[in-house]
Amino acid sequence: MDRVKRLAYCRFPNVSAFFLAPFLAAGALAAPAQAAEDDALSASNSDVLRICAAADELPYSKLDKSGFENKIGEVVAEAMGRKPLFVWFSRPSIYIIRDQLEMKMCDVVMGLDTGDERVATTKPYYRAPYVFIQRKDTKLDIKDWNSPDLAKATKIGFTPGSPAQIMLEKLGLFREHFNYMHSLTNFQDKRNKFTRIPPQRMVSEVADGTAEVAVNFAPEVARYAKASGQVFLTVIPDNNVRGDGEKVPHHFDQSIGVRKDDTALLSALDLALDKAKPKIEEILKDEGIPIVAGLPRS
């Protein structure tokens, strides 16, 4: 069976997978919003690192470079002795590999799952978990998917197609929280378009008591949980299985992706990641992302 995806859209999925097939049928292609520095955009310019980047997808990336992956991209470029050049993409980043990287409009994609089969990936620069989000004054004791108090929550927020949905289905809780999950996007019709659940909304609805619990990938929500001051994150153990016994991964290694034939750039990035490691760790710490051990490769 196929490996369980990290997220419903895995941030950068094969867009023909899962519920995204209608996008292709509808011919939904995007034109990237590129920087004006045309001379630096040349792929042969070894003085720059062309970074594929979403123009509006916080906390990962934004046009003002406030995303934590923008910051990591900058320190990696610095470690390579290059100038970071963000090639901005105005559509959701689910299309970024197909419509930017493969079209050679840019050369690296930050924050891919290690081993993504569509690209060549560097060694991981961090490993992050799925987390439970709860108010600090919660009366529920939830530490893993076996916690009985999960059944006491009247509303649980989660992303469709994610490991959280799989586990809620196993526990018989999916239907109970289905409508609330869709309310997080104001019940927008997802046919022929991509609809993202705003991570800040997921956190804020736990903070204000609308929901007792939410489940998400830690990098997606850590910034907003930290800013709230009213919620805390609990790392979900990586020992979960579906009803048929297949493992449901909850911890994921994150890498930089390049085109498969770009072996020289891949090697240079691996060296740069070693050099930039202290600064990357500082960025992740400042973001509030809980880091887990267990990197499978170096």
Backbone hydrogen bonds, N-H to C=O, Kabsch-Sander energy under -0.5 kcal/mol:
donor,donor_aa,acceptor,acceptor_aa,energy
12,F,10,C,-3.1
15,V,13,P,-0.8
17,A,14,N,-2.6
20,L,17,A,-2.2
21,A,18,F,-0.7
23,F,20,L,-1.6
24,L,20,L,-0.7
24,L,21,A,-0.9
25,A,21,A,-1.6
26,A,22,P,-2.0
27,G,24,L,-1.2
28,A,23,F,-2.6
29,L,27,G,-1.5
34,Q,32,P,-1.0
38,D,36,A,-2.4
40,A,37,E,-0.6
41,L,37,E,-0.9
41,L,38,D,-0.6
42,S,39,D,-0.9
45,N,42,S,-1.8
46,S,44,S,-1.0
48,V,45,N,-1.2
49,L,83,K,-2.7
50,R,48,V,-0.6
51,I,49,L,-0.8
51,I,85,L,-2.9
52,C,50,R,-0.6
52,C,108,V,-2.9
53,A,87,V,-1.9
55,A,89,F,-2.7
57,E,61,S,-2.9
60,Y,57,E,-1.3
61,S,57,E,-1.8
63,L,55,A,-2.3
65,K,62,K,-2.7
68,F,59,P,-2.5
69,E,60,Y,-1.4
70,N,60,Y,-1.1
71,K,67,G,-1.8
72,I,68,F,-2.0
73,G,69,E,-2.4
74,E,70,N,-1.9
75,V,71,K,-1.9
76,V,72,I,-2.2
77,A,73,G,-2.3
78,E,74,E,-2.2
79,A,75,V,-2.0
80,M,76,V,-1.2
81,G,77,A,-0.5
81,G,78,E,-1.3
82,R,77,A,-2.9
83,K,47,D,-3.1
85,L,49,L,-2.8
86,F,84,P,-0.5
87,V,51,I,-2.8
87,V,85,L,-0.5
88,W,86,F,-0.9
89,F,53,A,-2.3
95,Y,92,P,-1.8
96,I,93,S,-1.6
99,D,95,Y,-3.0
100,Q,96,I,-1.3
101,L,96,I,-2.0
102,E,97,I,-3.0
104,K,101,L,-1.7
105,M,100,Q,-2.4
106,C,100,Q,-0.7
107,D,50,R,-2.2
108,V,50,R,-1.5
109,V,257,G,-2.1
110,M,52,C,-0.6
112,L,255,S,-2.8
114,T,253,D,-2.1
116,D,113,D,-1.7
119,V,116,D,-1.4
120,A,258,V,-2.7
122,T,256,I,-2.4
125,Y,254,Q,-2.7
126,Y,254,Q,-0.9
128,A,252,F,-2.3
130,Y,250,H,-1.8
131,V,216,N,-2.7
132,F,234,T,-2.4
133,I,214,A,-2.9
134,Q,232,F,-2.0
136,K,230,Q,-2.5
138,T,135,R,-1.6
142,I,140,L,-0.8
143,K,141,D,-0.5
147,S,144,D,-1.7
149,D,141,D,-0.6
150,L,147,S,-1.8
151,A,148,P,-1.4
152,K,149,D,-1.1
153,A,149,D,-0.6
153,A,150,L,-1.0
157,G,213,V,-2.3
162,S,159,T,-1.7
165,Q,159,T,-0.5
166,I,162,S,-1.7
167,M,163,P,-2.2
168,L,164,A,-2.6
169,E,165,Q,-2.5
170,K,166,I,-1.9
171,L,167,M,-2.0
172,G,169,E,-1.0
173,L,168,L,-2.9
174,F,168,L,-1.0
177,H,173,L,-1.1
177,H,174,F,-0.8
178,F,174,F,-0.6
178,F,175,R,-0.8
179,N,175,R,-0.5
181,M,177,H,-2.2
182,H,178,F,-1.9
183,S,179,N,-1.7
184,L,180,Y,-0.9
184,L,181,M,-0.9
185,T,182,H,-1.4
186,N,183,S,-1.9
187,F,182,H,-2.4
188,Q,185,T,-1.0
193,K,190,K,-1.5
202,M,198,P,-2.0
203,V,199,P,-2.1
204,S,200,Q,-2.5
205,E,201,R,-2.3
206,V,202,M,-0.8
206,V,203,V,-0.6
207,A,203,V,-2.5
208,D,204,S,-2.4
209,G,206,V,-1.1
210,T,205,E,-1.1
211,A,205,E,-2.4
212,E,155,K,-1.3
213,V,155,K,-1.5
214,A,133,I,-1.3
215,V,157,G,-2.3
216,N,131,V,-1.8
218,A,129,P,-2.7
220,E,217,F,-1.5
221,V,217,F,-0.9
221,V,218,A,-0.9
222,A,218,A,-2.5
225,A,221,V,-2.3
226,K,222,A,-2.6
227,A,223,R,-2.0
228,S,224,Y,-1.8
229,G,225,A,-1.6
231,V,225,A,-0.5
232,F,134,Q,-2.7
234,T,132,F,-2.3
235,V,233,L,-0.5
236,I,130,Y,-2.5
239,N,237,P,-0.7
242,R,246,E,-3.1
245,G,242,R,-1.7
248,V,240,N,-3.1
252,F,128,A,-2.9
254,Q,126,Y,-2.9
255,S,112,L,-3.4
257,G,109,V,-2.8
258,V,120,A,-2.5
262,D,259,R,-2.1
263,T,261,D,-1.3
266,L,262,D,-2.0
267,S,263,T,-2.2
268,A,264,A,-2.1
269,L,265,L,-2.4
270,D,266,L,-2.1
271,L,267,S,-1.9
272,A,268,A,-2.1
273,L,269,L,-2.5
274,D,270,D,-1.3
275,K,271,L,-1.7
276,A,272,A,-2.8
277,K,273,L,-0.6
277,K,274,D,-0.7
279,K,276,A,-0.5
280,I,276,A,-2.5
281,E,277,K,-2.6
282,E,278,P,-1.7
283,I,279,K,-2.1
284,L,280,I,-2.4
285,K,281,E,-2.2
286,D,282,E,-2.5
287,E,283,I,-1.8
288,G,284,L,-0.9
288,G,285,K,-0.7
289,I,284,L,-1.8
292,V,127,R,-2.3
